[in-house]
Amino acid sequence: MLVVLLAVPLFGLPMSYAHAALLGTIGGMAGPLGDLSESFLKRQLGVKDMSNLMPGHGGLLDRIDSMLFNAPVSYYLILLLVSGSGG
């Protein structure tokens, strides 16, 4: 959340600090949900690693699973917040 709050003045983002705090909070919750859902899929499939590209790390999907949820959630939340604030 602190990173998002610092990004508002640093990058001149057209959102308030309250919106930035909301974005950081929701983004902080979306990341672990991506990780948990990917782990759930692996357990359902009965596999330990999703690929052999990064042995011992759970595969490439384990490296990006949080971003798979966080990127679209953050994108649409930013669109909603910026369009709702008149910016």
MOHUUR-V925190 format. One line per field, one symbol per residue. phi: phi as a letter, one per 40 degrees, with the letter a starting at -180 (. if undefined). A space follows every 50 residues. Layout:
phi->???
//
This chain:
phi->.ccccccdccbgccacccccccccccccccdccccccccccccccgbcbc abcbdgbggccccbccccccccccdcccdccccccgc
//
